[in-house]
Amino acid sequence: MKESDSDTTVNKKYIEQLTTLGLTQGEAKVYLAMIQIGPSRVGKIVEISGVSQSKIYNVLDRLIIKGLASYNIQNNTKHFQALEPSRLQDYILKKESEIRKQKESISQIIQDLSKNIYAAKRSASEIFVGERSLRSAYVVLLDNAKKGDILRYFYPYSNFHENASPFYSRFYKYQKSKGIVERGIVSLDFKNSKHFKEIPKDVKLRHVDFPLPGTIDIFMNKLLIVDWKTITGILITSSEIAGIFVDYFDNIWKISQKQK
């Protein structure tokens, strides 16, 4: 039996639509063939669908599993048929349910694996280049921040810095949204700069009259060192290194001058 040109065109359209629902090309062809001819033996389905004899049983089995086909036995011979097209809706609903379960499962797997990775990872370092990349570095730095956590930092510049100052002004809102406590140690000259007056009042600063080690942020088990000349940051994850810098910062904080 040969399909007419119009039937072939219609089938091509339906084949494309069925494959977008998750059926393979072979499954779509066999399903449409059975819709067209009704209950049939395998030979007839092969003839109409164009799917080879070697693959037809595998395709039919998959359609049965998907709830889109069935068979009965007549004179010791299997006759296959497509179930009503409305069953396609059931097939989609089943797929949606499976996808929801997969999403829930993968979310849990990601959480579990992330915990195991970071628990086993004693230290690591990453390099961030460029302003957009540095923003990502600060987001990573503050990723697990909770309200009341302390962000400690050294800021060595005595006045407005063409790269650093605009960046921190823009990033302040993100830091504030985290509810963290900001403590900064700056140079004594910075207190006399015009830029100092632009610093938000809730940012706690103290001043020292000796050189600072650089632009360094310390938060929990992370340390971010930034070279603002090249706009490059090095993010170090190490409880030991971060702990040393926290002690160093806190000792300087005790002896430094309070903001006035």
C-alpha positions as CSV (number, residue, x, y, z in Angstrom):
1,M,0.0,0.0,0.0
2,K,1.4,3.4,-1.0
3,E,0.7,6.6,0.8
4,S,-0.6,9.5,-1.2
5,D,1.4,12.7,-1.4
6,S,-1.0,14.5,0.9
7,D,-0.8,11.7,3.4
8,T,3.0,11.8,3.3
9,T,2.9,15.6,4.0
10,V,0.5,15.2,6.9
11,N,2.6,12.4,8.4
12,K,5.7,14.5,8.2
13,K,4.0,17.3,10.0
14,Y,2.7,15.0,12.7
15,I,6.1,13.2,13.0
16,E,7.8,16.5,13.8
17,Q,5.1,17.3,16.4
18,L,5.3,13.9,18.0
19,T,9.1,14.0,18.2
20,T,8.9,17.3,20.1
21,L,6.8,15.5,22.7
22,G,9.6,13.0,23.3
23,L,8.9,10.2,20.8
24,T,11.6,9.0,18.5
25,Q,11.3,9.2,14.7
26,G,10.6,5.5,14.6
27,E,8.0,5.6,17.4
28,A,6.2,8.5,15.7
29,K,6.1,6.7,12.3
30,V,4.8,3.5,13.8
31,Y,2.2,5.2,16.0
32,L,0.9,7.2,13.0
33,A,0.8,4.1,10.8
34,M,-1.3,2.2,13.4
35,I,-3.6,5.2,13.7
36,Q,-4.1,5.0,9.9
37,I,-4.6,1.3,9.5
38,G,-6.0,0.2,12.8
39,P,-5.3,-3.2,14.5
40,S,-2.6,-4.9,12.3
41,R,0.0,-7.5,12.1
42,V,3.7,-6.5,12.2
43,G,4.2,-6.9,8.5
44,K,1.5,-4.3,7.7
45,I,2.9,-1.8,10.2
46,V,6.4,-2.2,8.7
47,E,5.0,-1.6,5.2
48,I,3.1,1.6,6.2
49,S,5.6,3.1,8.7
50,G,8.8,2.4,6.8
51,V,10.5,1.2,10.0
52,S,12.6,-1.9,9.4
53,Q,11.6,-5.4,10.4
54,S,14.7,-5.7,12.7
55,K,13.6,-2.6,14.7
56,I,9.8,-2.9,14.7
57,Y,9.3,-5.0,17.8
58,N,11.6,-2.8,19.9
59,V,9.7,0.3,18.7
60,L,6.3,-1.4,19.5
61,D,7.5,-2.4,22.9
62,R,8.5,1.2,23.7
63,L,5.1,2.5,22.5
64,I,3.3,0.0,24.8
65,I,5.5,1.1,27.8
66,K,4.6,4.7,27.0
67,G,0.9,3.8,27.1
68,L,0.4,4.6,23.4
69,A,-0.1,1.1,21.9
70,S,-1.5,-2.3,22.8
71,Y,-1.9,-5.7,21.2
72,N,-4.2,-8.7,21.2
73,I,-3.7,-12.2,19.9
74,Q,-5.8,-13.5,17.0
75,N,-5.2,-17.0,15.6
76,N,-1.9,-17.2,17.5
77,T,-0.7,-13.9,15.9
78,K,-0.2,-10.6,17.6
79,H,-2.2,-7.7,16.2
80,F,-1.0,-4.3,17.4
81,Q,-3.0,-1.1,17.5
82,A,-2.5,2.5,18.6
83,L,-4.5,3.7,21.6
84,E,-6.7,6.7,21.1
85,P,-4.9,10.0,20.5
86,S,-6.2,11.4,23.7
87,R,-3.7,9.1,25.5
88,L,-1.0,11.5,24.3
89,Q,-2.2,13.9,27.0
90,D,-1.7,11.2,29.6
91,Y,1.8,10.5,28.2
92,I,2.7,14.2,28.6
93,L,1.3,14.4,32.1
94,K,3.4,11.4,33.0
95,K,6.5,13.0,31.5
96,E,5.9,16.2,33.5
97,S,5.6,14.2,36.7
98,E,8.8,12.4,36.0
99,I,10.6,15.7,35.2
100,R,9.3,17.2,38.5
101,K,10.7,14.2,40.4
102,Q,14.0,14.5,38.5
103,K,14.3,18.2,39.4
104,E,13.6,17.4,43.1
105,S,16.2,14.6,43.0
106,I,18.9,16.6,41.2
107,S,18.4,19.5,43.7
108,Q,19.0,17.2,46.6
109,I,22.0,15.6,44.8
110,I,23.5,19.0,44.1
111,Q,23.1,20.0,47.8
112,D,24.7,16.8,49.0
113,L,27.6,16.8,46.6
114,S,28.3,20.5,47.3
115,K,28.5,19.8,51.1
116,N,30.8,16.9,50.5
117,I,33.0,18.8,48.1
118,Y,33.5,21.9,50.3
119,A,33.9,19.7,53.4
120,A,36.8,17.9,51.8
121,K,38.3,20.9,50.2
122,R,40.6,22.4,52.8
123,S,41.9,25.2,50.6
124,A,41.6,26.4,47.0
125,S,42.3,29.6,45.0
126,E,40.7,31.2,42.0
127,I,41.7,34.2,39.9
128,F,39.2,36.8,38.7
129,V,40.1,39.3,36.1
130,G,38.0,42.4,35.1
131,E,35.3,44.3,36.9
132,R,32.4,41.9,36.1
133,S,34.5,39.0,37.2
134,L,35.5,40.7,40.4
135,R,31.8,41.2,41.2
136,S,31.4,37.5,40.9
137,A,34.3,37.0,43.3
138,Y,32.6,39.2,45.9
139,V,29.3,37.3,45.4
140,V,31.2,34.0,46.0
141,L,32.9,35.6,49.0
142,L,29.6,36.5,50.6
143,D,27.6,33.5,49.3
144,N,26.8,32.0,52.7
145,A,26.5,35.3,54.6
146,K,23.9,35.5,57.4
147,K,22.7,38.7,59.1
148,G,25.2,39.8,61.7
149,D,28.2,38.1,60.1
150,I,31.3,40.3,60.0
151,L,33.1,41.3,56.8
152,R,36.6,42.6,57.6
153,Y,38.7,44.5,55.1
154,F,41.8,46.6,54.6
155,Y,41.6,49.5,52.2
156,P,45.0,51.1,51.6
157,Y,44.1,54.1,49.4
158,S,44.2,57.6,50.8
159,N,41.7,59.1,48.4
160,F,39.3,58.3,45.6
161,H,40.5,55.5,43.4
162,E,39.3,55.5,39.8
163,N,38.6,51.7,39.8
164,A,38.0,50.7,43.4
165,S,35.8,53.6,44.6
166,P,33.0,53.4,41.9
167,F,33.0,49.6,42.3
168,Y,32.5,49.6,46.0
169,S,29.9,52.3,45.8
170,R,27.8,50.2,43.4
171,F,28.4,47.0,45.3
172,Y,27.4,48.5,48.7
173,K,23.7,47.7,48.1
174,Y,24.4,44.0,47.6
175,Q,26.5,43.9,50.8
176,K,23.8,45.7,52.7
177,S,21.1,43.3,51.5
178,K,23.0,40.5,53.2
179,G,22.7,42.2,56.6
180,I,26.4,41.8,57.3
181,V,28.5,44.0,59.6
182,E,31.2,45.9,57.7
183,R,34.5,46.7,59.5
184,G,37.2,48.4,57.5
185,I,40.7,49.5,58.4
186,V,41.9,52.5,56.3
187,S,44.8,54.9,56.3
188,L,44.7,58.0,58.5
189,D,45.0,60.2,55.3
190,F,41.8,58.6,54.0
191,K,39.8,60.3,56.8
192,N,40.8,63.7,55.3
193,S,39.8,62.8,51.8
194,K,36.6,64.0,50.0
195,H,35.7,60.4,49.3
196,F,35.6,59.6,53.0
197,K,32.5,61.7,53.4
198,E,30.6,59.6,50.9
199,I,31.1,56.4,52.9
200,P,27.7,55.1,54.3
201,K,27.4,55.7,58.1
202,D,26.7,52.1,58.9
203,V,30.2,51.1,57.5
204,K,32.5,51.0,60.6
205,L,36.0,52.3,59.8
206,R,39.1,52.7,61.9
207,H,42.3,54.5,60.9
208,V,46.0,53.7,61.2
209,D,49.1,55.8,60.4
210,F,51.2,52.9,59.0
211,P,51.1,51.2,55.6
212,L,48.4,48.5,55.0
213,P,49.0,45.2,53.3
214,G,46.6,45.9,50.4
215,T,43.0,45.7,49.4
216,I,42.0,42.5,51.3
217,D,38.6,41.2,52.3
218,I,38.2,38.5,55.0
219,F,34.9,36.7,55.4
220,M,34.4,33.4,57.2
221,N,36.9,30.9,55.6
222,K,37.7,33.1,52.5
223,L,40.2,35.8,51.7
224,L,39.9,38.0,48.7
225,I,43.0,40.0,47.6
226,V,42.4,42.6,44.9
227,D,45.0,44.5,42.7
228,W,42.9,47.5,41.5
229,K,45.6,48.6,39.1
230,T,45.1,45.5,36.9
231,I,41.5,44.8,38.3
232,T,42.5,41.3,39.3
233,G,41.4,39.4,42.4
234,I,42.6,36.2,44.0
235,L,40.0,34.4,46.1
236,I,41.5,32.0,48.6
237,T,39.4,29.4,50.4
238,S,41.3,28.3,53.5
239,S,40.1,28.3,57.1
240,E,43.7,28.5,58.3
241,I,44.8,31.5,56.2
242,A,41.5,33.3,56.8
243,G,41.8,32.7,60.5
244,I,45.3,34.2,60.6
245,F,44.1,37.3,58.8
246,V,41.1,37.6,61.1
247,D,43.4,37.6,64.1
248,Y,45.7,40.1,62.4
249,F,42.8,42.4,61.6
250,D,41.2,42.2,65.0
251,N,44.5,43.1,66.7
252,I,44.9,46.2,64.5
253,W,41.2,47.0,65.1
254,K,41.8,47.2,68.8
255,I,44.7,49.6,68.5
256,S,43.4,51.8,65.7
257,Q,41.6,55.1,65.9
258,K,37.8,55.1,65.8
259,Q,35.9,56.9,63.0
260,K,34.7,60.4,64.0
